[in-house]
Amino acid sequence: MIDFRVSIRTLGVMFSILSFVGCNQKPLTVADVDQQVNAALPVGTERARVLTVLDSLRLDHSDFDEKTRTIGAKMEDHRKKGIVTHSFHITFVFDSTSKLVSHETKELFTGP
């Protein structure tokens, strides 16, 4: 059974990430993203819950990779306009019981 209080809190934290990305003029850093992910999806979170949060936020993400036990997600930073796009790639790592053991965030710049 889903605890809706926790779900609403998690979504609230993740929505704050998106609004932070969309409204704040200060450059978003890997540390900022890591802090928000840690608050919303702490170690021990079930894989299904991670996927539910990613889907609800409409973040692009991969399916669960059985071999590497990971899910990759991409969070766009739409504040910067131009030929180079700015985003963050988050890799979630799970144990054999499908619980989150860690995540890693990398900053990506894509352009011509």
Number of C-alpha atoms within 10 A of each C-alpha: 3 7 7 9 8 11 15 11 13 20 18 12 17 22 16 13 19 18 10 17 20 14 10 11 10 9 12 18 13 16 11 13 24 16 12 17 19 13 14 22 22 17 16 14 16 17 21 12 16 18 18 13 17 18 12 12 14 11 15 13 17 13 10 18 12 10 6 10 15 21 20 18 19 20 22 18 18 13 16 14 9 8 9 11 16 19 18 19 19 21 18 22 21 24 15 8 9 16 19 22 14 17 19 14 19 15 15 15 9 9 8 5
